Amino acid sequence: MASSVAPYEQLVRQVEALKAENSHLRQELRDNSSHLSKLETETSGMKEVLKHLQGKLEQEARVLVSSGQTEVLEQLKALQMEITSLYNLKFQPPTLGPEPAARTPEGSPVHGSGPSKDSFGELSRATIRLLEELDRERCFLLNEIEKEEKEKLWYYSQLQGLSKRLDELP
């Protein structure tokens, strides 16, 4: 009888160890889920900032259209298309509004024969600085969003691994 008690006690210790590991894995899963929710919230906030920056670019484009600054407007359009394509590529929202490029007023001198290259110099230095600052901020935000997406994917893979390990436990 003493020989059967030892394996039983060993099994009890193994069960206790598995219960402790199971408890630890559940806590780790809760922690990772909480952190993932936080990351998703931060990513959502960054999306809002990115939308705000797009709005600023659109507003600047309208000012440039009204003043006939077509060269800078073309640069802004290219920048906005890049932002939109990155946003759509990374987040693919279920419903998108009209394309921002479609909001330019009809009859604008965007594709017509615009002013000469000398008119580019008329654009105020402050506006150029603001555009450069917006571009730097946009690049920073896109890098942050990319980091957050990578971190989110890592947490998803960790959660999947923990879920598999949890499913394998008795």
C-alpha positions in Angstrom: 0.0 0.0 0.0 2.9 2.3 0.6 4.0 1.8 -2.9 0.7 3.0 -4.3 0.6 6.1 -2.0 3.9 7.4 -3.5 2.6 7.5 -7.1 -0.7 9.0 -5.9 1.1 11.8 -4.0 3.3 12.4 -7.0 0.2 12.7 -9.1 -1.3 15.1 -6.6 1.8 17.3 -6.7 1.7 17.3 -10.5 -2.0 18.3 -10.5 -1.2 21.1 -8.0 1.7 22.2 -10.2 -0.6 22.2 -13.3 -3.3 24.1 -11.4 -0.7 26.7 -10.4 0.6 27.0 -14.0 -3.0 27.2 -15.3 -3.7 30.0 -12.8 -0.5 31.8 -13.9 -1.4 31.4 -17.6 -4.9 32.7 -17.0 -3.5 35.8 -15.2 -1.0 36.3 -18.0 -3.8 36.0 -20.6 -5.9 38.6 -18.7 -2.8 40.9 -18.5 -2.1 40.6 -22.2 -5.7 41.2 -23.1 -5.8 44.3 -21.0 -2.6 45.6 -22.6 -3.9 44.7 -26.0 -7.1 46.8 -25.3 -4.9 49.7 -24.2 -2.8 49.4 -27.4 -6.0 49.4 -29.5 -7.3 52.5 -27.7 -4.0 54.3 -28.3 -4.0 53.2 -32.0 -7.6 54.6 -32.3 -6.4 57.9 -30.8 -3.5 58.0 -33.3 -6.0 57.4 -36.1 -8.0 60.4 -34.9 -4.8 62.6 -34.9 -4.1 61.3 -38.4 -7.6 62.3 -39.6 -7.1 65.7 -38.0 -3.8 66.1 -39.9 -5.6 65.2 -43.1 -8.2 67.8 -42.3 -5.5 70.4 -41.9 -3.9 69.4 -45.2 -7.3 69.7 -46.9 -7.8 73.1 -45.4 -4.4 74.2 -46.6 -5.2 72.8 -50.1 -8.3 74.9 -50.2 -6.3 78.0 -49.3 -3.8 77.1 -52.0 -6.5 76.6 -54.6 -8.0 79.9 -53.9 -4.6 81.7 -54.1 -3.5 79.8 -57.3 -0.6 77.9 -55.7 -0.9 74.8 -57.8 2.6 73.4 -57.4 2.3 73.2 -53.7 -1.2 71.9 -54.1 0.0 69.0 -56.2 2.5 68.2 -53.5 -0.2 68.3 -50.9 -2.4 66.0 -53.0 0.4 63.5 -53.3 1.0 63.7 -49.6 -2.7 63.2 -48.8 -3.0 60.3 -51.2 -0.1 58.7 -49.5 -1.7 59.2 -46.1 -5.0 57.9 -47.3 -3.5 54.8 -48.9 -1.4 54.1 -45.7 -4.5 54.6 -43.6 -6.6 52.3 -45.8 -3.9 49.7 -46.0 -3.3 49.5 -42.3 -6.8 49.9 -40.9 -9.3 49.2 -43.7 -12.3 50.7 -42.0 -15.6 49.1 -42.9 -17.1 52.2 -44.4 -15.1 55.0 -45.9 -16.5 58.4 -46.7 -15.8 60.1 -50.0 -12.2 60.4 -51.1 -10.7 63.6 -49.8 -9.5 64.5 -53.3 -13.1 64.6 -54.4 -13.7 67.5 -52.0 -11.8 70.0 -54.1 -14.1 72.6 -55.5 -15.0 72.2 -59.1 -13.5 74.6 -61.5 -10.3 74.9 -59.4 -7.2 75.7 -61.4 -5.6 72.4 -60.3 -5.1 71.0 -63.7 -5.4 74.1 -65.8 -2.5 76.3 -66.8 -1.5 77.6 -63.4 0.7 80.5 -62.4 4.3 80.5 -63.2 7.0 79.0 -61.0 7.7 82.5 -59.6 4.4 82.4 -57.8 5.7 79.5 -55.7 8.0 82.0 -54.0 5.0 84.0 -53.0 3.9 81.3 -50.6 4.7 82.5 -47.2 7.6 80.9 -45.3 5.3 80.3 -42.4 3.0 78.1 -44.5 6.0 76.1 -45.7 7.2 75.7 -42.2 3.7 74.5 -41.1 3.6 72.1 -44.0 7.0 70.7 -43.1 5.9 70.4 -39.5 2.7 68.6 -40.5 4.8 66.2 -42.6 7.2 65.5 -39.8 4.3 64.9 -37.4 2.6 62.7 -40.0 5.7 60.6 -40.4 6.1 60.3 -36.6 2.5 59.2 -36.2 2.8 56.7 -39.0 5.9 55.2 -37.4 4.1 55.1 -34.0 1.1 53.4 -35.6 3.4 50.9 -37.3 5.1 50.2 -34.0 1.7 49.8 -32.3 0.5 47.4 -35.0 3.6 45.3 -34.7 3.2 45.2 -30.9 -0.5 44.3 -31.2 0.4 41.5 -33.6 3.0 40.2 -31.1 0.4 40.3 -28.3 -2.1 38.5 -30.5 0.5 35.7 -31.2 1.3 35.5 -27.4 -2.4 35.3 -26.6 -2.8 32.5 -29.2 0.1 30.6 -27.8 -1.3 31.0 -24.3 -4.7 29.9 -25.4 -3.2 26.8 -27.0 -1.3 26.0 -23.8 -4.4 26.5 -21.8 -6.4 24.2 -24.0 -3.7 21.5 -23.7 -4.0 21.6 -19.9 -6.2 18.9 -18.3 
